Amino acid sequence: MRIDGRTLSHEASETIRRLAVQRVKDGERPSDVIKSFGLCRTTIYKWLEADRGGGEEALKARKHPGPEPKLSPTQKLKVRKWINGKDPRQYGFDFGLWTRQIVADLVEEKFGIQIGVTAVGRFLAELDITPQKPLRRAYERDPVAIEQWTQRVFPQLRARAKRSGAKIFFLDEAGVRSDQVLGRTWGIRGETPEVSTSGKRQSVNAISAVNARGEFWYETYTERLNATRFIELVSHFMHRRKQPVFLVLDRHPAHIAKSVAAYVQSLKGRLELHFLPGYAPELNPDEFVWNHLRQQGVSKTPLRQNESLKKRVESDLAEVKSRPRLVRSFFRAPSVAYTTD
């Protein structure tokens, strides 16, 4: 049986070369040796010649260099600079996401070099550029306000909190429904798996506050959040607190109501509200509480018949409260690294 040597791995080819040459040295005829391996008859004479000229070193496997790359290392680094933090629309394209074809078109436009999409994928991988699902960002975001918050406003707030002995908490609310989309599961192709869930829809709202030391407060409620309800919830949060609190939160209408401001004034310095820049939820470490619940809590385990969603959410939040190390980990995410010293 004839074997195509090109189908063999580098390691297998090297082993065969060494064995074949050694057998010839031991007295076997080259034609008999190569026939036993099922390879082309003339191949062994090339191996013998290589061995005579360079010894065993000449028989070692060598990786084929492949075709000469069309882009130089400098050009590849320029491509990386074009892509990193940029949008194709900045270069005249009408699509906001990078694709291999757009990169190929840009390379041809800038360098006059035509390159296939497969080759684009290879050199992007070399540059540590991988396909990723982008984060959504609202057009209304104010990058200047975000930079001021992270670089100037919050550091000043943190310094003032240290001087006055106040604690900084980040607060946020979220709604949870019993019919939230389930995660992925494995199943036979073409046969969608079924997961039994309760047919009765339940919903519950929750509010929580976290700080970098791992402290965690939460409460659940079913009513719609308005200023009156928010004041009631915050009063529960402030109950028996001896140290002043700087509470960082978003500009939800219930948070910025005049009645809320009046309530804060009535506490005579025990509580201050500080508002995050608009459309920047990623700046709030408390967001990671709800991310954790979506990944590990209710959404991962469907409710059983007659099970209370409220009790399930409270159980999930109590579990978070019992793990200060987990709460502290929320502050190590890159988007909220500005909150720590």
Sequence and secondary structure as in RCSB ss.txt:
>XXXX:A:sequence
MRIDGRTLSHEASETIRRLAVQRVKDGERPSDVIKSFGLCRTTIYKWLEADRGGGEEALKARKHPGPEPKLSPTQ
KLKVRKWINGKDPRQYGFDFGLWTRQIVADLVEEKFGIQIGVTAVGRFLAELDITPQKPLRRAYERDPVAIEQWT
QRVFPQLRARAKRSGAKIFFLDEAGVRSDQVLGRTWGIRGETPEVSTSGKRQSVNAISAVNARGEFWYETYTERL
NATRFIELVSHFMHRRKQPVFLVLDRHPAHIAKSVAAYVQSLKGRLELHFLPGYAPELNPDEFVWNHLRQQGVSK
TPLRQNESLKKRVESDLAEVKSRPRLVRSFFRAPSVAYTTD
>XXXX:A:secstr
    GGGS HHHHHHHHHHHHHHHHTT  HHHHHHHHT  TTHHHHHHHHHHHHGGGGGS      S  SS HHH
HHHHHHHHTT  GGGGT S SS  HHHHHHHHHHHH     HHHHHHHHHHTT          TT  HHHHHHII
IIIHHHHHHHHHHHT EEEEEEEEEEETT         TT        SS  EEEEEEEE TTS EEEEEE S  
 HHHHHHHHHHHHTT  S EEEEE   TTTS HHHHHHHHHTTTSEEEEE  TT GGG TTHHHHHHHHHHSGGG
S   TT  HHHHHHHHHHHHHT HHHHHHGGGSGGGGGG  
